């Protein structure tokens, strides 16, 4: 595929490339030089910032609850707020080394 540099330094990316990467009007691309090569990268931080605040948590669930579920209990979390799954009668320290 080829793209020609226009008088004002602009290029048009081939439609197949735009479609494959999901590039639409206003998509931010990072431009990098690697030796004698131009590298274009889709700016994913832009997509993340646009998604921020668009998702609602279920009633009674906090972002701390979600993070705790994903990461596990933090060292300063009280044990009573965190469900510890272990066999009945098993010591909380069982399995730790």
C-alpha positions in Angstrom: 0.0 0.0 0.0 1.1 3.5 -0.6 0.2 7.0 0.5 1.4 10.2 -1.2 2.4 13.2 0.8 0.3 16.2 -0.2 1.5 19.8 -0.6 0.8 20.7 3.1 2.5 17.5 4.4 -0.7 15.5 4.8 -1.3 11.9 3.8 -4.4 9.8 3.5 -4.2 6.4 5.1 -5.6 3.7 2.8 -9.2 2.6 3.7 -8.1 -0.9 4.5 -5.7 0.4 7.1 -8.3 2.7 8.7 -10.9 -0.1 8.8 -8.5 -2.7 10.2 -7.5 -0.3 13.1 -10.9 1.2 13.6 -9.6 4.7 12.8 -12.4 7.3 12.4 -12.4 11.1 12.1 -10.7 12.6 15.1 -8.8 9.5 16.1 -5.4 10.5 17.6 -2.3 8.8 16.3 1.1 8.9 17.9 3.9 9.6 15.3 7.4 8.2 16.1 10.6 8.0 14.2 12.5 4.7 14.3 15.7 5.1 12.3 14.5 6.0 8.8 11.0 4.6 9.4 7.8 6.5 10.4 5.7 4.6 12.9 2.0 5.5 13.6 0.4 4.2 16.7 -3.3 4.5 17.7 -3.4 6.5 21.0 -5.2 4.1 23.3 -5.2 6.5 26.2 -7.7 8.6 24.3 -10.1 5.7 24.1 -9.7 5.0 27.8 -10.3 8.6 28.7 -13.5 8.7 26.6 -14.8 5.6 28.4 -14.1 7.0 31.8 -17.3 7.5 33.8 -19.6 5.8 31.3 -20.1 2.6 33.2 -22.4 2.3 36.2 -21.7 0.0 39.1 -24.6 -2.1 40.5 -26.3 -0.5 43.5 -24.4 -1.1 46.8 -21.1 -1.9 45.0 -18.2 0.5 45.2 -15.1 0.7 43.0 -13.2 -0.5 46.1 -15.3 -3.7 46.1 -14.5 -4.3 42.4 -10.8 -3.7 43.0 -10.8 -6.0 46.0 -12.4 -8.7 43.9 -9.9 -8.3 41.1 -6.7 -7.9 43.3 -7.6 -9.6 46.6 -7.5 -8.1 50.1 -5.2 -5.2 50.7 -2.9 -5.4 53.7 -4.8 -2.7 55.5 -8.3 -4.1 54.8 -10.2 -5.3 57.8 -10.9 -9.0 57.6 -14.6 -8.7 58.4 -15.2 -6.8 55.1 -13.5 -9.5 53.0 -14.7 -13.0 52.5 -11.9 -15.4 53.1 -12.6 -18.7 51.3 -11.0 -21.6 53.2 -11.9 -25.1 54.4 -13.8 -25.3 57.7 -11.4 -25.5 60.6 -8.4 -24.3 58.4 -6.1 -21.8 59.9 -6.0 -18.3 58.2 -2.3 -18.8 57.9 -2.6 -22.3 56.3 -0.8 -22.5 53.0 1.4 -19.5 53.6 5.1 -19.8 53.5 
